[in-house]
Amino acid sequence: MHKCAKQTLSMLTDSQKQNLSNLDSDTLLEIMHECAEALGLVSVDEYCKILGMKKRTIYKHLNENKIKCFEISNHKFPIINI
């Protein structure tokens, strides 16, 4: 499990964790999308469109940690704070 996911789970009470485990996958997916939107997580394609940059440049900046991002496994999601 990713460090951020562990930190998030540690902030939840046992009751909240139980409530999440009882939700169906569609509801969990909806919650995940709302959280991503609130955090400003976007795909590399969306990041390119928003900032008018090339994918190659975005990936280079992600690898060099020049772009704020959220990492899950080995996949980085750029963060845009609007």
Contacts in CASP RR format, 6 or more apart in sequence:
PFRMAT RR
TARGET T0000
AUTHOR 0000-0000-0000
METHOD contacts of the structure
MODEL  1
MHKCAKQTLSMLTDSQKQNLSNLDSDTLLEIMHECAEALGLVSVDEYCKI
LGMKKRTIYKHLNENKIKCFEISNHKFPIINI
1 9 0 8 1.000
2 71 0 8 1.000
2 72 0 8 1.000
2 73 0 8 1.000
4 70 0 8 1.000
4 71 0 8 1.000
4 72 0 8 1.000
5 72 0 8 1.000
9 17 0 8 1.000
12 20 0 8 1.000
20 28 0 8 1.000
23 31 0 8 1.000
36 77 0 8 1.000
39 70 0 8 1.000
39 79 0 8 1.000
40 79 0 8 1.000
40 80 0 8 1.000
40 81 0 8 1.000
40 82 0 8 1.000
41 70 0 8 1.000
41 77 0 8 1.000
41 78 0 8 1.000
41 79 0 8 1.000
42 50 0 8 1.000
42 77 0 8 1.000
42 78 0 8 1.000
42 79 0 8 1.000
42 80 0 8 1.000
43 77 0 8 1.000
43 78 0 8 1.000
44 55 0 8 1.000
44 58 0 8 1.000
44 59 0 8 1.000
44 62 0 8 1.000
44 78 0 8 1.000
45 55 0 8 1.000
47 53 0 8 1.000
47 58 0 8 1.000
47 67 0 8 1.000
47 78 0 8 1.000
47 80 0 8 1.000
48 54 0 8 1.000
48 55 0 8 1.000
48 58 0 8 1.000
50 80 0 8 1.000
58 67 0 8 1.000
58 78 0 8 1.000
61 67 0 8 1.000
62 69 0 8 1.000
62 76 0 8 1.000
62 78 0 8 1.000
67 78 0 8 1.000
67 79 0 8 1.000
68 78 0 8 1.000
68 79 0 8 1.000
68 81 0 8 1.000
69 76 0 8 1.000
69 77 0 8 1.000
69 78 0 8 1.000
69 79 0 8 1.000
70 76 0 8 1.000
70 77 0 8 1.000
70 79 0 8 1.000
71 77 0 8 1.000
END
